[in-house]
Amino acid sequence: MLIPRMRKLKTQQQIICVTRDEHILVSGDAEQVIATQSEKNLEVITGDINNKEIQKQILEIFEGDRFALLEKSRKLGRILE
């Protein structure tokens, strides 16, 4: 129920969402993703969901099931490698 509302709302205004749920990024068709890793040096990577480096970060950072994420992306017509 959240994703359909987000998709509709984002046509009218900007949405900023902080999440640990990779499915929101994929299903919500994120237009700008900011991926960070907080260790000694803060590394920040930005881009949209179609950016290969962002896709790599989504698969590396999030703790979800890689197979489930890949399957979801295929259903949505995206290719995450």
Jmol script that loads the backbone (N, CA, C; Angstrom):
load data "model"
ATOM      1  N   MET A   1       0.805  -1.181   0.000  1.00  0.00           N
ATOM      2  CA  MET A   1       0.000   0.000   0.000  1.00  0.00           C
ATOM      3  C   MET A   1       0.860   1.263   0.000  1.00  0.00           C
ATOM      4  N   LEU A   2       2.032   1.201   0.586  1.00  0.00           N
ATOM      5  CA  LEU A   2       2.926   2.351   0.635  1.00  0.00           C
ATOM      6  C   LEU A   2       3.443   2.725  -0.749  1.00  0.00           C
ATOM      7  N   ILE A   3       3.874   1.732  -1.521  1.00  0.00           N
ATOM      8  CA  ILE A   3       4.477   1.996  -2.830  1.00  0.00           C
ATOM      9  C   ILE A   3       3.507   2.692  -3.783  1.00  0.00           C
ATOM     10  N   PRO A   4       2.274   2.215  -3.957  1.00  0.00           N
ATOM     11  CA  PRO A   4       1.353   2.930  -4.848  1.00  0.00           C
ATOM     12  C   PRO A   4       1.118   4.383  -4.421  1.00  0.00           C
ATOM     13  N   ARG A   5       1.047   4.616  -3.119  1.00  0.00           N
ATOM     14  CA  ARG A   5       0.857   5.989  -2.627  1.00  0.00           C
ATOM     15  C   ARG A   5       2.080   6.844  -2.919  1.00  0.00           C
ATOM     16  N   MET A   6       3.270   6.274  -2.730  1.00  0.00           N
ATOM     17  CA  MET A   6       4.501   7.015  -3.010  1.00  0.00           C
ATOM     18  C   MET A   6       4.598   7.355  -4.492  1.00  0.00           C
ATOM     19  N   ARG A   7       4.290   6.389  -5.353  1.00  0.00           N
ATOM     20  CA  ARG A   7       4.359   6.630  -6.798  1.00  0.00           C
ATOM     21  C   ARG A   7       3.412   7.751  -7.220  1.00  0.00           C
ATOM     22  N   LYS A   8       2.214   7.757  -6.664  1.00  0.00           N
ATOM     23  CA  LYS A   8       1.240   8.796  -6.999  1.00  0.00           C
ATOM     24  C   LYS A   8       1.689  10.156  -6.453  1.00  0.00           C
ATOM     25  N   LEU A   9       2.124  10.169  -5.212  1.00  0.00           N
ATOM     26  CA  LEU A   9       2.528  11.406  -4.564  1.00  0.00           C
ATOM     27  C   LEU A   9       3.747  12.040  -5.227  1.00  0.00           C
ATOM     28  N   LYS A  10       4.690  11.213  -5.696  1.00  0.00           N
ATOM     29  CA  LYS A  10       5.917  11.774  -6.266  1.00  0.00           C
ATOM     30  C   LYS A  10       5.687  12.479  -7.602  1.00  0.00           C
ATOM     31  N   THR A  11       4.531  12.289  -8.217  1.00  0.00           N
ATOM     32  CA  THR A  11       4.216  13.045  -9.438  1.00  0.00           C
ATOM     33  C   THR A  11       3.811  14.473  -9.102  1.00  0.00           C
ATOM     34  N   GLN A  12       3.475  14.716  -7.833  1.00  0.00           N
ATOM     35  CA  GLN A  12       3.009  16.033  -7.411  1.00  0.00           C
ATOM     36  C   GLN A  12       4.020  16.788  -6.558  1.00  0.00           C
ATOM     37  N   GLN A  13       4.900  16.070  -5.886  1.00  0.00           N
ATOM     38  CA  GLN A  13       5.863  16.724  -5.004  1.00  0.00           C
ATOM     39  C   GLN A  13       7.060  15.819  -4.755  1.00  0.00           C
ATOM     40  N   GLN A  14       8.089  16.410  -4.185  1.00  0.00           N
ATOM     41  CA  GLN A  14       9.303  15.673  -3.874  1.00  0.00           C
ATOM     42  C   GLN A  14       9.096  14.849  -2.605  1.00  0.00           C
ATOM     43  N   ILE A  15       9.617  13.633  -2.624  1.00  0.00           N
ATOM     44  CA  ILE A  15       9.544  12.766  -1.446  1.00  0.00           C
ATOM     45  C   ILE A  15      10.969  12.421  -1.027  1.00  0.00           C
ATOM     46  N   ILE A  16      11.245  12.557   0.244  1.00  0.00           N
ATOM     47  CA  ILE A  16      12.531  12.136   0.791  1.00  0.00           C
ATOM     48  C   ILE A  16      12.239  10.993   1.754  1.00  0.00           C
ATOM     49  N   CYS A  17      12.844   9.853   1.488  1.00  0.00           N
ATOM     50  CA  CYS A  17      12.576   8.650   2.271  1.00  0.00           C
ATOM     51  C   CYS A  17      13.904   8.021   2.681  1.00  0.00           C
ATOM     52  N   VAL A  18      14.064   7.773   3.946  1.00  0.00           N
ATOM     53  CA  VAL A  18      15.243   7.077   4.453  1.00  0.00           C
ATOM     54  C   VAL A  18      14.782   5.674   4.813  1.00  0.00           C
ATOM     55  N   THR A  19      15.444   4.672   4.252  1.00  0.00           N
ATOM     56  CA  THR A  19      14.973   3.306   4.459  1.00  0.00           C
ATOM     57  C   THR A  19      16.115   2.302   4.505  1.00  0.00           C
ATOM     58  N   ARG A  20      15.840   1.188   5.150  1.00  0.00           N
ATOM     59  CA  ARG A  20      16.728   0.026   5.118  1.00  0.00           C
ATOM     60  C   ARG A  20      16.063  -1.091   4.322  1.00  0.00           C
ATOM     61  N   ASP A  21      14.986  -0.759   3.618  1.00  0.00           N
ATOM     62  CA  ASP A  21      14.224  -1.746   2.847  1.00  0.00           C
ATOM     63  C   ASP A  21      14.505  -1.563   1.357  1.00  0.00           C
ATOM     64  N   GLU A  22      15.286  -2.470   0.804  1.00  0.00           N
ATOM     65  CA  GLU A  22      15.662  -2.356  -0.611  1.00  0.00           C
ATOM     66  C   GLU A  22      14.469  -2.463  -1.549  1.00  0.00           C
ATOM     67  N   HIS A  23      13.407  -3.098  -1.108  1.00  0.00           N
ATOM     68  CA  HIS A  23      12.229  -3.251  -1.958  1.00  0.00           C
ATOM     69  C   HIS A  23      11.533  -1.910  -2.203  1.00  0.00           C
ATOM     70  N   ILE A  24      11.624  -0.998  -1.253  1.00  0.00           N
ATOM     71  CA  ILE A  24      11.064   0.341  -1.460  1.00  0.00           C
ATOM     72  C   ILE A  24      11.831   1.051  -2.569  1.00  0.00           C
ATOM     73  N   LEU A  25      13.140   0.883  -2.601  1.00  0.00           N
ATOM     74  CA  LEU A  25      13.944   1.505  -3.662  1.00  0.00           C
ATOM     75  C   LEU A  25      13.573   0.970  -5.035  1.00  0.00           C
ATOM     76  N   VAL A  26      13.457  -0.335  -5.144  1.00  0.00           N
ATOM     77  CA  VAL A  26      13.178  -0.963  -6.438  1.00  0.00           C
ATOM     78  C   VAL A  26      11.726  -0.739  -6.844  1.00  0.00           C
ATOM     79  N   SER A  27      10.802  -1.063  -5.964  1.00  0.00           N
ATOM     80  CA  SER A  27       9.376  -0.937  -6.288  1.00  0.00           C
ATOM     81  C   SER A  27       8.935   0.510  -6.414  1.00  0.00           C
ATOM     82  N   GLY A  28       9.557   1.379  -5.638  1.00  0.00           N
ATOM     83  CA  GLY A  28       9.187   2.789  -5.657  1.00  0.00           C
ATOM     84  C   GLY A  28       9.824   3.569  -6.783  1.00  0.00           C
ATOM     85  N   ASP A  29      10.647   2.902  -7.602  1.00  0.00           N
ATOM     86  CA  ASP A  29      11.300   3.535  -8.744  1.00  0.00           C
ATOM     87  C   ASP A  29      12.055   4.790  -8.313  1.00  0.00           C
ATOM     88  N   ALA A  30      12.974   4.620  -7.373  1.00  0.00           N
ATOM     89  CA  ALA A  30      13.731   5.741  -6.819  1.00  0.00           C
ATOM     90  C   ALA A  30      14.471   6.502  -7.913  1.00  0.00           C
ATOM     91  N   GLU A  31      14.305   7.810  -7.920  1.00  0.00           N
ATOM     92  CA  GLU A  31      14.948   8.658  -8.918  1.00  0.00           C
ATOM     93  C   GLU A  31      16.315   9.144  -8.462  1.00  0.00           C
ATOM     94  N   GLN A  32      16.550   9.164  -7.166  1.00  0.00           N
ATOM     95  CA  GLN A  32      17.847   9.570  -6.628  1.00  0.00           C
ATOM     96  C   GLN A  32      18.112   8.741  -5.387  1.00  0.00           C
ATOM     97  N   VAL A  33      19.222   8.024  -5.396  1.00  0.00           N
ATOM     98  CA  VAL A  33      19.605   7.185  -4.266  1.00  0.00           C
ATOM     99  C   VAL A  33      20.929   7.710  -3.738  1.00  0.00           C
ATOM    100  N   ILE A  34      21.015   7.860  -2.445  1.00  0.00           N
ATOM    101  CA  ILE A  34      22.268   8.249  -1.813  1.00  0.00           C
ATOM    102  C   ILE A  34      22.677   7.079  -0.927  1.00  0.00           C
ATOM    103  N   ALA A  35      23.744   6.416  -1.298  1.00  0.00           N
ATOM    104  CA  ALA A  35      24.235   5.261  -0.546  1.00  0.00           C
ATOM    105  C   ALA A  35      25.480   5.681   0.220  1.00  0.00           C
ATOM    106  N   THR A  36      25.502   5.403   1.506  1.00  0.00           N
ATOM    107  CA  THR A  36      26.661   5.748   2.321  1.00  0.00           C
ATOM    108  C   THR A  36      27.120   4.533   3.106  1.00  0.00           C
ATOM    109  N   GLN A  37      28.389   4.544   3.422  1.00  0.00           N
ATOM    110  CA  GLN A  37      28.945   3.531   4.306  1.00  0.00           C
ATOM    111  C   GLN A  37      29.712   4.290   5.378  1.00  0.00           C
ATOM    112  N   SER A  38      29.341   4.092   6.623  1.00  0.00           N
ATOM    113  CA  SER A  38      30.000   4.856   7.683  1.00  0.00           C
ATOM    114  C   SER A  38      31.044   4.003   8.390  1.00  0.00           C
ATOM    115  N   GLU A  39      32.239   4.176   7.948  1.00  0.00           N
ATOM    116  CA  GLU A  39      33.381   3.590   8.633  1.00  0.00           C
ATOM    117  C   GLU A  39      34.287   4.771   8.956  1.00  0.00           C
ATOM    118  N   LYS A  40      35.585   4.644   8.831  1.00  0.00           N
ATOM    119  CA  LYS A  40      36.465   5.787   9.100  1.00  0.00           C
ATOM    120  C   LYS A  40      36.228   6.923   8.116  1.00  0.00           C
ATOM    121  N   ASN A  41      36.179   6.596   6.839  1.00  0.00           N
ATOM    122  CA  ASN A  41      35.940   7.612   5.818  1.00  0.00           C
ATOM    123  C   ASN A  41      34.534   7.432   5.274  1.00  0.00           C
ATOM    124  N   LEU A  42      33.790   8.520   5.242  1.00  0.00           N
ATOM    125  CA  LEU A  42      32.423   8.468   4.735  1.00  0.00           C
ATOM    126  C   LEU A  42      32.456   8.479   3.212  1.00  0.00           C
ATOM    127  N   GLU A  43      31.994   7.404   2.613  1.00  0.00           N
ATOM    128  CA  GLU A  43      31.920   7.296   1.155  1.00  0.00           C
ATOM    129  C   GLU A  43      30.464   7.468   0.750  1.00  0.00           C
ATOM    130  N   VAL A  44      30.216   8.411  -0.156  1.00  0.00           N
ATOM    131  CA  VAL A  44      28.859   8.696  -0.602  1.00  0.00           C
ATOM    132  C   VAL A  44      28.779   8.462  -2.103  1.00  0.00           C
ATOM    133  N   ILE A  45      27.784   7.702  -2.527  1.00  0.00           N
ATOM    134  CA  ILE A  45      27.541   7.447  -3.946  1.00  0.00           C
ATOM    135  C   ILE A  45      26.108   7.861  -4.233  1.00  0.00           C
ATOM    136  N   THR A  46      25.908   8.625  -5.302  1.00  0.00           N
ATOM    137  CA  THR A  46      24.554   9.057  -5.648  1.00  0.00           C
ATOM    138  C   THR A  46      24.235   8.693  -7.089  1.00  0.00           C
ATOM    139  N   GLY A  47      22.968   8.521  -7.363  1.00  0.00           N
ATOM    140  CA  GLY A  47      22.510   8.219  -8.716  1.00  0.00           C
ATOM    141  C   GLY A  47      21.100   7.658  -8.669  1.00  0.00           C
ATOM    142  N   ASP A  48      20.540   7.362  -9.829  1.00  0.00           N
ATOM    143  CA  ASP A  48      19.191   6.795  -9.838  1.00  0.00           C
ATOM    144  C   ASP A  48      19.257   5.271  -9.817  1.00  0.00           C
ATOM    145  N   ILE A  49      18.118   4.652  -9.726  1.00  0.00           N
ATOM    146  CA  ILE A  49      18.025   3.200  -9.567  1.00  0.00           C
ATOM    147  C   ILE A  49      18.567   2.445 -10.786  1.00  0.00           C
ATOM    148  N   ASN A  50      18.695   3.111 -11.925  1.00  0.00           N
ATOM    149  CA  ASN A  50      19.216   2.470 -13.130  1.00  0.00           C
ATOM    150  C   ASN A  50      20.740   2.516 -13.217  1.00  0.00           C
ATOM    151  N   ASN A  51      21.377   3.267 -12.340  1.00  0.00           N
ATOM    152  CA  ASN A  51      22.829   3.388 -12.300  1.00  0.00           C
ATOM    153  C   ASN A  51      23.431   2.081 -11.775  1.00  0.00           C
ATOM    154  N   LYS A  52      24.341   1.486 -12.537  1.00  0.00           N
ATOM    155  CA  LYS A  52      24.923   0.180 -12.168  1.00  0.00           C
ATOM    156  C   LYS A  52      25.640   0.221 -10.820  1.00  0.00           C
ATOM    157  N   GLU A  53      26.330   1.330 -10.512  1.00  0.00           N
ATOM    158  CA  GLU A  53      27.027   1.433  -9.230  1.00  0.00           C
ATOM    159  C   GLU A  53      26.027   1.486  -8.072  1.00  0.00           C
ATOM    160  N   ILE A  54      24.922   2.187  -8.270  1.00  0.00           N
ATOM    161  CA  ILE A  54      23.873   2.233  -7.250  1.00  0.00           C
ATOM    162  C   ILE A  54      23.265   0.844  -7.059  1.00  0.00           C
ATOM    163  N   GLN A  55      23.024   0.137  -8.154  1.00  0.00           N
ATOM    164  CA  GLN A  55      22.486  -1.222  -8.063  1.00  0.00           C
ATOM    165  C   GLN A  55      23.429  -2.112  -7.265  1.00  0.00           C
ATOM    166  N   LYS A  56      24.719  -1.973  -7.528  1.00  0.00           N
ATOM    167  CA  LYS A  56      25.721  -2.757  -6.803  1.00  0.00           C
ATOM    168  C   LYS A  56      25.667  -2.437  -5.305  1.00  0.00           C
ATOM    169  N   GLN A  57      25.556  -1.152  -4.978  1.00  0.00           N
ATOM    170  CA  GLN A  57      25.480  -0.743  -3.577  1.00  0.00           C
ATOM    171  C   GLN A  57      24.221  -1.280  -2.901  1.00  0.00           C
ATOM    172  N   ILE A  58      23.103  -1.250  -3.619  1.00  0.00           N
ATOM    173  CA  ILE A  58      21.857  -1.779  -3.063  1.00  0.00           C
ATOM    174  C   ILE A  58      22.043  -3.243  -2.686  1.00  0.00           C
ATOM    175  N   LEU A  59      22.661  -4.008  -3.586  1.00  0.00           N
ATOM    176  CA  LEU A  59      22.860  -5.439  -3.329  1.00  0.00           C
ATOM    177  C   LEU A  59      23.884  -5.690  -2.227  1.00  0.00           C
ATOM    178  N   GLU A  60      24.893  -4.807  -2.102  1.00  0.00           N
ATOM    179  CA  GLU A  60      25.931  -4.996  -1.089  1.00  0.00           C
ATOM    180  C   GLU A  60      25.511  -4.518   0.299  1.00  0.00           C
ATOM    181  N   ILE A  61      24.863  -3.367   0.360  1.00  0.00           N
ATOM    182  CA  ILE A  61      24.565  -2.742   1.645  1.00  0.00           C
ATOM    183  C   ILE A  61      23.362  -3.361   2.333  1.00  0.00           C
ATOM    184  N   PHE A  62      22.283  -3.548   1.593  1.00  0.00           N
ATOM    185  CA  PHE A  62      21.060  -4.011   2.224  1.00  0.00           C
ATOM    186  C   PHE A  62      21.167  -5.474   2.606  1.00  0.00           C
ATOM    187  N   GLU A  63      20.532  -5.806   3.689  1.00  0.00           N
ATOM    188  CA  GLU A  63      20.654  -7.141   4.255  1.00  0.00           C
ATOM    189  C   GLU A  63      19.578  -8.095   3.763  1.00  0.00           C
ATOM    190  N   GLY A  64      18.811  -7.686   2.773  1.00  0.00           N
ATOM    191  CA  GLY A  64      17.751  -8.539   2.249  1.00  0.00           C
ATOM    192  C   GLY A  64      18.299  -9.694   1.430  1.00  0.00           C
ATOM    193  N   ASP A  65      17.433 -10.544   1.017  1.00  0.00           N
ATOM    194  CA  ASP A  65      17.765 -11.709   0.215  1.00  0.00           C
ATOM    195  C   ASP A  65      18.073 -11.275  -1.215  1.00  0.00           C
ATOM    196  N   ARG A  66      19.288 -11.518  -1.663  1.00  0.00           N
ATOM    197  CA  ARG A  66      19.716 -11.106  -3.003  1.00  0.00           C
ATOM    198  C   ARG A  66      18.808 -11.708  -4.077  1.00  0.00           C
ATOM    199  N   PHE A  67      18.458 -12.977  -3.935  1.00  0.00           N
ATOM    200  CA  PHE A  67      17.608 -13.627  -4.929  1.00  0.00           C
ATOM    201  C   PHE A  67      16.246 -12.943  -5.006  1.00  0.00           C
ATOM    202  N   ALA A  68      15.662 -12.629  -3.847  1.00  0.00           N
ATOM    203  CA  ALA A  68      14.348 -11.971  -3.815  1.00  0.00           C
ATOM    204  C   ALA A  68      14.416 -10.600  -4.485  1.00  0.00           C
ATOM    205  N   LEU A  69      15.484  -9.863  -4.230  1.00  0.00           N
ATOM    206  CA  LEU A  69      15.642  -8.543  -4.844  1.00  0.00           C
ATOM    207  C   LEU A  69      15.801  -8.657  -6.351  1.00  0.00           C
ATOM    208  N   LEU A  70      16.592  -9.612  -6.805  1.00  0.00           N
ATOM    209  CA  LEU A  70      16.781  -9.806  -8.245  1.00  0.00           C
ATOM    210  C   LEU A  70      15.471 -10.220  -8.913  1.00  0.00           C
ATOM    211  N   GLU A  71      14.729 -11.100  -8.267  1.00  0.00           N
ATOM    212  CA  GLU A  71      13.446 -11.544  -8.816  1.00  0.00           C
ATOM    213  C   GLU A  71      12.462 -10.380  -8.899  1.00  0.00           C
ATOM    214  N   LYS A  72      12.416  -9.567  -7.874  1.00  0.00           N
ATOM    215  CA  LYS A  72      11.534  -8.393  -7.860  1.00  0.00           C
ATOM    216  C   LYS A  72      11.923  -7.431  -8.981  1.00  0.00           C
ATOM    217  N   SER A  73      13.212  -7.222  -9.176  1.00  0.00           N
ATOM    218  CA  SER A  73      13.661  -6.304 -10.225  1.00  0.00           C
ATOM    219  C   SER A  73      13.293  -6.828 -11.608  1.00  0.00           C
ATOM    220  N   ARG A  74      13.359  -8.132 -11.800  1.00  0.00           N
ATOM    221  CA  ARG A  74      12.971  -8.713 -13.094  1.00  0.00           C
ATOM    222  C   ARG A  74      11.486  -8.495 -13.366  1.00  0.00           C
ATOM    223  N   LYS A  75      10.676  -8.678 -12.349  1.00  0.00           N
ATOM    224  CA  LYS A  75       9.234  -8.474 -12.495  1.00  0.00           C
ATOM    225  C   LYS A  75       8.911  -7.033 -12.850  1.00  0.00           C
ATOM    226  N   LEU A  76       9.730  -6.110 -12.375  1.00  0.00           N
ATOM    227  CA  LEU A  76       9.502  -4.693 -12.652  1.00  0.00           C
ATOM    228  C   LEU A  76      10.182  -4.246 -13.944  1.00  0.00           C
ATOM    229  N   GLY A  77      10.840  -5.185 -14.633  1.00  0.00           N
ATOM    230  CA  GLY A  77      11.492  -4.846 -15.895  1.00  0.00           C
ATOM    231  C   GLY A  77      12.841  -4.187 -15.719  1.00  0.00           C
ATOM    232  N   ARG A  78      13.429  -4.328 -14.549  1.00  0.00           N
ATOM    233  CA  ARG A  78      14.757  -3.778 -14.293  1.00  0.00           C
ATOM    234  C   ARG A  78      15.759  -4.928 -14.336  1.00  0.00           C
ATOM    235  N   ILE A  79      16.991  -4.585 -14.576  1.00  0.00           N
ATOM    236  CA  ILE A  79      18.033  -5.610 -14.555  1.00  0.00           C
ATOM    237  C   ILE A  79      19.060  -5.199 -13.518  1.00  0.00           C
ATOM    238  N   LEU A  80      19.066  -5.877 -12.394  1.00  0.00           N
ATOM    239  CA  LEU A  80      20.082  -5.674 -11.374  1.00  0.00           C
ATOM    240  C   LEU A  80      21.025  -6.859 -11.465  1.00  0.00           C
ATOM    241  N   GLU A  81      22.271  -6.589 -11.545  1.00  0.00           N
ATOM    242  CA  GLU A  81      23.238  -7.680 -11.683  1.00  0.00           C
ATOM    243  C   GLU A  81      23.955  -7.943 -10.385  1.00  0.00           C
TER     244      GLU A  81
END
end "model"
wireframe off; spacefill off
backbone 0.3
color backbone group
